[in-house]
Amino acid sequence: MSEKGVTLLGAFVNVLLSILKIASGVIFNSNAIVADGLHSLSDLGSDALVLWGLHVSKKPADRHHPYGHLRIATTVALILGAGLAVMALWIAYDAIVRLRLTEENVKPLVPFMAAIVSIIAKEVLYHVTVRVAQKTGNISLKANAWHHRTDAFTSVATAAGLAGVMYGGPQWDFLDNVTAVVLASFLFVAGLRIVYESLSELVDRAPRARVIESIKETLAGAEGVKGYHALRARKVGGRIAMDVHIQVDPELTVREANEIAELLREKILNSDLNIVDVVIHVDPEGEDWQEG
């Protein structure tokens, strides 16, 4: 499934779940499932933001953005991660406040079933979205996947509270809110992790050491390359951009040296390292190099 396809699927599911949960909450007097439905409705905003980011980030480089627009997706992920952390804080705060309140006249069966449907649908949607995010390296999709899981977790809390009402009576309403506080703490950490990954990319942090080692292995095994230096790599829109100086036989013609560089460039781009851009400088073997 494509990035756009999985995001549109998420938006469609969010619309259906919002209608189901809000309607069942209003009809059967369950404030918990109404709040859960409003949370699903708010996820439509993140879906719209991701769709906008996908559209803009795929635009080619232009005069004002010579390196392209890939980091639009990173910026979207930063916003979504921060939003996820804030949402987790709100869920925890609301649950703590509700611990002192009691709900009466709740008819829990239908709202409970709506919460179960939401848990299943949003957990499936999380796995589908995160699989596409891992395949494409799109960090904004990863953030949106966690928004789906947020909805699933809040539905778990809602279902727990409604189950307590069904089997234990109104005195067990507190289960809903206790579970919500616990789940909110996990969601808050997930949001902070997305924010950290986004900020790391925006300040040009290097990829993981194993990625750098894989790039070095590719360079060392390239035909015609006598050595290399000044290797640099950074994350861009969840993918990798890199540049490197390679050393070739000084007796080669400029055309021959450029052919070696172009073959190496194609090899790197076609590897499974998720590299989107490669700049290769050609130096004659034996030339002194001092980095810095």
N, C-alpha and C positions, 0 to 999 in steps of 0.2 A: 504494500500500500504506500502511496506517496505521502509526502509531508502535508500537502494541502488536503488530500483525501482523508487522512486520519484526523485532522483538525476539524474538517466539516462534519465528520462522523461524530466527533465529540460534541460539537454544537447542537446537532440534531438530537442526540441522546439527552443533553442537558435540558433542552426545551421540553421533551416528553416527561422527564423526571420531575421537572419543576411543576408542570401542570398536575401530575399524579400526586405529588406530595402536598402541595399547597391545597388542592381540592380535598384530599382526604383529611387534612388537618382541620380545615374549616368545617367540613360536614360532621366530623366525629370529635370535634372539640379538643384537638391535640396541638398545643402550642409548639411542642418539640418538633413534630414533623413539619409544621409550617416554617419554622426557622431553618430546618434542614432543606426544605424546598427553596427558600430564599437563597440559601448557600449555593444550590445548583444553578439558580438563576444568575447569581453573580459570576459563576464560571463562564457564562456566555461572554462576559467582558474580556476574560483572559483568552478565550478562543478567538475573539475578534482581533485582539492585540497580536496574537501569534500569526493569524492570517495576514495582517498588515505587514508584520516583520518578514514573513516569507516572501511576500510580493516585492517589497523594497530591497531586501538583501540579495535577490537574484538579478537585480539590474546590473548591467555591465558598467565597467569603469567609465567615468566621464571627466570633464575638465575640473570639476570641483571635488571629485572623489577618485583620484587616479589609482587608488588601490582597491576600488570596488566598494560594495556596500555590505559586505558580509558581517561586519560588526554591528549592524542594525539588529540582527538576531541576538547578539550578545547583550545589547542594551535592553531588548525586550525581556530576555531571561533575567537580567538584573532587576527589572521592575516586577516581574512575576515572583521572583524569589523573595523580594522585600514584601510584596503583597501577601505571600503565603505566610511569612513570619508574623505580619500584622494580624492576619486572619486567625492564626493560632492563638495569639494573645487575646484577641476578642472572644474566641470560643472559650478559653480558660476563664476570662473575667466574667462572661455571661453565665457560665456554669457555676462559678463560685457564688455569684449573686443569687442564682436560682436555688442553691442549696438551702437557703433560708425561706424559700417560698413553697407553697403546696399547690398542686393542680387538682381540680375537682371535676367530676362529671366527664372524665375522659373515657371514650369508648375505644379501647386500644387495638382491637384485632385488625381492622383494615389499615390504620396507620402503620402498625407493626409489619404487615405484609408489604406495604409500600416501601418501608425502610429496607426490608430484605431484598426486594427487587432492585433498589438503588445500590445496595452493597455489591450485588453480583454484577450489575451492569457497569458500575464505575470501576470495579476492580479489573474486569475484563478490558475495559477501555484503557486503564492504566498500563496494563501489560502490552496491549497492542501499540499504544503511543510510545512507550519507552523502548520497545523493540525497533520502531522506526527511528527514534532519536539516536539509538546506539549505532544503527546502520549508517545514518547520514552524518552523525556527529553534531547535530543541531541541538545546542544547549537550551534554546527557547522551547523546543518540543519536550525536552526532559523536564523543564520547569512546569509546563502545562500538564505533563503526565502526573506530576506530584499534586497538582490542583485536583485532578481526577481522584487521586488516592485520598486527598483531604476530604472530599465529599463522601467517599466510601467510609472513611473513619468516623466522620460525624454521623453517618447513617448507622454505623455500629453502635455508637453511643445512644442514639435515638432508639434503636431496636432494643438495646439492653434495658433502657428505662421503661419502655412500653411493655416489655416482657415482665419486668418486675411488677408493673401495675396489674397485668393480667393474672399473674400467679400469686402475688403477695398483697395486692391491694395498694391504695394510694400511699401508704406509709413507706413503700419501697421506691418512690419517685426519685429519691436521692441517687440511685444507681446510675441514672441517666447522666447526671452532672458529674459524679465522681469519675466515670469512664471518660467523659468529655475532657476533663482536666488532664488525665493521663495521656490521652491521645494527642491533645494539643501540644504537649511537651515534645513529642516525637516530630510533629509537624513543624514546630518552631525550629528545631535543629535542622530539619530538611531544608527549610527556607534559607537559613543562614548558610548552609553548605552551597546552595545554588548561588547566593550572593557572592560568596567567597570565590567560587569558580569563575563567575562572570568578571569580577574585579581583577582576578589574576590574569585573565585574558586581556582585559583592557589596558593593563600596565605591561603587556608583552612578556609575561612570564614564559619561560621555556617549557616545552612539553616534558612528559615524564622521561626519566633516564632510560627506560627500556626502548622508548621511541627513538631517542638520540642514538642509542647503540645500534638499532636496526638500520638507521640512516648511514651510520659509519660503516656497517658491514656491506651495504649496497655500494658505497663509494669505494671501499677497499677492493671489491671484486669487479669493478667496472673495467672493461677492456680499454687499454690505451691510457689509463689514468695512473701516473707514476706516484702520485701523492696528493694530499689535499690539506688545506688549512682554512682558518677563519670561518668554520662552520657555525651558522646561526640559525635558529628556528624559533618560531613563536606560534601561538594559537590565534586563529582568525576565524570567527564564526563557528567555533567548534572543530575546525579543521586546522591544517598546519601550513604555514608559509616558511620557506627557508632560502638561504643563500649560502654559497660556498665557493672557495677558490680551489680549482684543481690544477695540478702540475702535469704537463705533458712533455713529450720529447721535443727539445728545442729545435730539432732539425725538421719538424713537420711544417707544412705550409699553413697559412692562416685558415684556408678552407678545410684542411684535414683536421686541424685542432678544433674548429667549430663543429665539425661532424661528430667528433668524439663527445663534445659537450652536449650536443643535441640528442644523441643517442642516450646519454646518461640522464638527461632531463626527462625523456620519454619513459625511461625505465623507472625512474623515481615516481613520476606521476601515475604510472600504471601499477605501482606496487599497492599493497594493502595497508599502507601507512596513513591513508586519508590525507594526503598532501595535495593542496590546491594550487600552489604556486612555487616555482623553483627558479632562482636566478643563479647562473653558474658563470663565474669569471675564470678565464683561462690564463695560466702563468706558465712560463718555461721551467722545466725541471732544473733544479740547481740554483734558482734565484733565491737570495736571502729573504726571509720574511720575519718581521718582528711585529707581533700583535700588540695593539694598544695605541 
